[in-house]
Amino acid sequence: MKLSPRDFARLVAKPDPALSGVLIYGQDAMRVALKRQELIAATIGPQGEGEMRLDRMAGAELRRDAAQLLDAVKAQGFFPGPRVVFLDSVTDQGAEAVQAALSEWRPGDAQIVATAGALKASSKLRKLFEGAKAAGAVAIYDDPPTQQEIEAELTRAGLSDISPDAMRDLTALSRLLDPGDFRQTLQKIALYKHGDATPLTPAEVADLAPASHEAAVDDLLHAVAEGESAKIGPLMVRLHAQGVAAVTLAIMAMRHFRSLHAMNCDPGGPSAGIQRMKPPIFGPRRDRLLRQAQGWGLVRCEAALATLTEADLTLRSSSNAPSMAVMERALIRLAMMARR
């Protein structure tokens, strides 16, 4: 049978002992692995508790010994409780061995949990699980997690008291990070909030979120956009010592002021414009950028972009001017412009 993501969520919440096997397939190996972990843990218990009732088998091994899957399914375990045979990265070449195991499956045998990469509709393996009455297949797509999936992740991580603003930022963060990184971030937040009865705040989400490679430049760009010209020189020296090139600063400054310009171009104003930004902006940085966009306005944002374009052309030309000095001069001009 073909399982939808909602059907799969119900299966994880309440495993069906009458199912002989489930195929989980998709392009993103990390997403597939996380779903497989959820299903196996729901069937035999968390890692450690049900480890002795789990058999692992690589899909490539079926080409050398097709009967080993059926043997594993029929084997009698020493420990009471449901058993699972995890078949990792199976392909159409192992479809015959899987078919034999599914056809011989009887209640009490080990359930098969198989994973695969992206499968076409013509795939033998996919047709096998989708056409079986006592087995199912679910496709895992690269879509951002739904609100229900995020809430389930929060529950698993032990997070229950979350402010609406923090939930909004976690939703935005889930669209920026890979599923595995997002789950690790939630676990880190849960560890940080352990024993703390206060609700999770947006500031805590921002502090505990993984830092991007652009974080070191943010202080400089905020200083420029907020008119703090005295901070520009020391920050430029520090970034230069870290190996950040002037052209890199020009590109990131252009990106920053384009974001402010896009917010001001929205018919609903900067407050509506920041809601449409891709990737999403969350946490205290969201409020800070909104204040900057409101302070600069559309006309001055366009003047700032003209100044940065001129500096970028100078950096890429045959001019002998020191590149960091050219960039520092342009940024100071912008900071002075912010004060007007």
Buried (B, 14 or more C-beta within 10 A) or exposed (E): BEBEBEEBBEBBEEBEEEBBBBBBBBEBEBBBBBBBBBBBBBBBBEEEEBEEBBBEBEBEBBEEEBEBBBEBBBEEEEEEEBBBBBBBBBBBBBBEBBBBBBEEBEEEBBBBBBBBEEBEEEBBBBBBBBEBEEBBBBBBEEEBBBEEBBBBBBEBBEBEEBBEBBBBBBBBBBBBBEBBBBBBBBBBBBEEBEEEEEBBBBEBBBEBBEEEEEEBBBBBBBBBBBBBBEBBEEBBEEBBEEEBBBBBBBBBBBEBBBBBBBBBEBEEBBEEBBEEBEEBBBBBBBBBBBEBBBBBBBEBBBBBBEBBEEBBEBBEEEEEEEBBEBBBBBBBBBBEBBEE
